[in-house]
Amino acid sequence: MIKVAMCGDDADCLDQVEKMLNDYACKNRLSFSIHSFTSAVPLLETMNTDFQIYIFDFNMTSRKKMRLVHSIKKMDKYAYLIFLTSAIEMAKDTYPVPIINYLTKPLHQTALEREMDRAIRHTEKIANNYMFIKNHDGLFKVFLPGVYYIETFNRNLLIHTDHGNYLCFKKMQQLENELINYPFIRCHSSYIVNMDYIRRITNNEIELENRDKILVSKWRRKNVVESLTSYIENV
């Protein structure tokens, strides 16, 4: 079941989008749970409903969009956001928000389905992003998008996550190989970092969104910067 939140001040438009979503779900044998809101306030008050995809139909400035996006991303980093907008509104958007997706009105089924294909791939990727680790306390399932970084610790590894730290008996090289298809990069002989959390890179340090600082070795720094740039451009 994929949970979709629609929010807008045009009831007819929301009804149209819901019908198009149901047609898409039927064609692709998917199951949607769709909830509609007439403003962002009640939507934000029900964020614990675990919506995965958000569709907005508001005529608002980039600044207001950014505030709304940040409010949602603060509670759910992996939410997929879609804004419906006219071509005129898009042209007036002085600084489009890069972490959201746009569909121009009038909305066409083909365009919506193309965007929903991307949204579904995103939700599936998030849902399947986990690994199992083992330590003295047993076997644990660790959600990869919640991992900040991994460091060597007393001949083992310490995995720093948004739900606490986990000791892991694997070797750094082994874990690096396991994470090769995910947004992690080796920045130092003692560290692997999740590029989603990199806030800035200095000459010899990486500062993360949680304010932790880890080392980046001189000979790995160029590759880290290039990999991060490429990753951001293709998100």
C-alpha positions in Angstrom: 0.0 0.0 0.0 1.4 3.3 -1.1 0.2 6.3 0.8 -0.4 9.5 -1.2 -1.3 13.0 0.2 -2.9 15.5 -2.1 -3.1 19.1 -0.9 -4.6 22.1 -2.8 -7.3 24.8 -2.8 -9.0 23.6 -6.1 -11.3 20.6 -5.3 -12.0 19.9 -9.0 -8.3 19.6 -9.7 -7.7 17.3 -6.8 -10.6 15.1 -7.9 -9.1 15.0 -11.4 -5.7 14.0 -10.0 -7.2 11.3 -7.8 -9.0 9.8 -10.8 -5.8 9.8 -12.8 -3.9 8.2 -9.9 -6.5 5.5 -9.6 -6.3 4.8 -13.3 -2.5 4.6 -13.0 -2.7 2.2 -10.0 -5.2 0.0 -11.9 -2.9 -0.2 -14.9 0.2 -1.0 -12.9 -1.6 -3.3 -10.3 -0.7 -1.0 -7.4 -2.7 -0.1 -4.3 -2.9 3.5 -3.3 -4.3 5.1 -0.1 -5.1 8.7 -1.1 -5.9 11.5 1.3 -6.9 15.0 0.3 -6.3 18.2 2.3 -7.5 21.8 1.5 -4.5 23.4 3.2 -1.0 22.6 4.4 -1.8 23.0 8.1 -4.0 19.9 8.6 -1.6 18.0 6.4 1.4 18.8 8.5 -0.6 17.9 11.6 -1.1 14.4 10.3 2.5 13.7 9.2 2.6 10.6 11.4 0.3 9.0 8.8 3.6 8.1 6.9 2.7 9.4 3.5 5.3 8.5 0.9 4.2 10.8 -2.0 2.9 14.3 -1.7 1.1 16.2 -4.5 0.5 20.0 -4.1 -1.7 22.3 -6.2 -1.0 25.8 -4.7 0.0 29.0 -6.4 2.8 30.1 -4.0 6.1 31.8 -4.1 9.4 29.9 -4.1 10.0 31.1 -0.6 6.7 29.6 0.6 7.4 26.4 -1.3 10.8 26.1 0.4 9.2 26.6 3.9 6.7 23.9 3.1 9.3 21.5 1.7 11.5 22.0 4.7 8.6 21.4 7.1 7.9 18.1 5.4 11.5 17.0 4.9 12.3 17.8 8.6 9.7 15.1 9.5 10.3 12.8 6.6 13.6 13.1 4.8 12.6 10.6 2.1 9.2 12.0 1.1 8.6 12.4 -2.7 7.1 15.9 -3.4 5.3 16.9 -6.6 4.0 20.4 -7.3 1.4 21.1 -10.0 2.1 24.5 -11.6 1.2 26.4 -14.7 3.9 27.3 -17.3 3.4 31.0 -16.3 3.9 30.3 -12.6 7.0 28.2 -13.5 8.5 31.1 -15.4 7.9 33.5 -12.5 9.6 31.1 -10.1 12.9 33.0 -9.6 14.6 30.1 -7.9 12.9 26.7 -8.4 13.4 24.3 -5.4 15.7 21.5 -6.7 14.5 18.8 -4.3 10.9 18.8 -5.5 9.4 17.8 -8.8 7.1 19.8 -11.1 4.2 18.9 -13.4 2.7 21.7 -15.5 -1.0 22.2 -15.9 -3.2 21.4 -17.6 -2.2 18.0 -16.4 -2.0 15.1 -18.8 -2.2 11.4 -17.9 1.0 10.5 -19.7 3.0 13.2 -17.8 1.5 12.2 -14.4 2.3 8.5 -15.1 5.9 9.3 -16.0 6.3 11.3 -12.8 4.6 8.5 -10.7 7.0 6.0 -12.2 9.8 8.0 -10.8 8.0 8.3 -7.4 7.3 4.6 -7.2 11.0 3.8 -8.0 12.0 6.2 -5.2 9.7 4.7 -2.6 10.8 1.1 -3.6 14.4 2.1 -3.3 13.8 3.6 0.2 11.8 0.6 1.3 14.5 -1.9 0.3 17.5 0.0 1.7 18.6 -2.0 4.6 21.4 -4.3 5.7 21.9 -6.8 8.5 24.7 -6.5 11.0 25.8 -8.8 13.8 27.4 -8.1 17.1 27.5 -9.5 20.7 23.8 -8.5 21.2 22.5 -10.4 18.1 21.4 -9.7 14.5 20.1 -6.2 13.6 18.4 -4.7 10.6 19.8 -1.3 9.9 17.9 1.2 7.6 20.6 2.6 5.3 19.1 6.0 4.6 19.3 6.6 8.4 23.1 5.9 8.5 25.2 9.0 8.9 28.6 7.4 8.7 30.7 4.3 9.6 34.0 4.3 11.4 36.5 1.8 12.6 36.3 1.0 16.3 38.5 -1.4 18.3 39.1 -3.6 15.2 35.4 -3.6 14.5 33.0 -1.0 13.0 30.7 1.6 14.7 27.7 2.5 12.6 26.3 6.0 13.5 22.6 6.3 12.7 19.6 8.6 13.4 18.4 5.9 15.9 21.7 5.4 17.7 25.0 3.6 17.2 25.6 0.0 16.3 28.7 -2.1 16.8 29.4 -4.3 13.7 31.8 -7.2 13.4 32.3 -6.7 9.6 35.5 -5.3 8.1 35.6 -1.9 6.5 36.5 -3.2 3.1 33.7 -5.8 3.3 31.1 -3.1 4.2 32.4 -0.7 1.5 31.8 -3.4 -1.1 28.3 -4.1 0.2 27.4 -0.4 0.0 28.8 0.2 -3.6 25.3 0.7 -5.0 24.2 3.1 -2.4 25.2 6.8 -1.8 28.1 6.0 0.5 31.7 6.8 -0.1 35.0 6.0 1.6 36.5 9.3 2.6 39.3 8.0 4.9 40.8 4.7 5.8 38.7 4.9 9.0 35.5 6.3 7.6 32.6 5.7 5.2 30.1 8.5 4.9 26.6 8.8 3.6 26.6 11.5 1.0 23.0 12.4 1.8 24.2 13.9 5.1 27.3 15.8 3.9 26.8 19.5 4.8 30.2 20.8 3.7 33.8 19.6 3.0 36.9 21.5 4.1 40.5 20.7 3.5 40.6 17.7 5.9 37.1 17.4 7.4 33.6 16.6 6.4 30.8 18.3 8.4 27.5 16.4 8.5 24.0 17.6 8.9 23.9 16.3 12.5 27.0 18.5 13.1 29.4 15.5 13.5 32.8 16.0 11.9 34.8 13.2 10.3 38.2 13.1 8.6 38.7 13.1 4.8 42.1 12.1 3.7 44.1 14.3 1.3 44.2 11.7 -1.5 40.5 10.8 -1.2 39.2 14.4 -1.1 39.0 15.0 -4.8 37.1 11.8 -5.4 34.7 12.6 -2.6 34.0 16.1 -4.0 33.5 14.8 -7.5 31.3 11.9 -6.4 29.2 14.2 -4.2 28.7 16.7 -7.1 27.7 13.9 -9.5 25.3 12.4 -6.9 23.6 15.8 -6.3 23.1 16.4 -10.0 21.5 13.0 -10.5 19.2 12.9 -7.5 
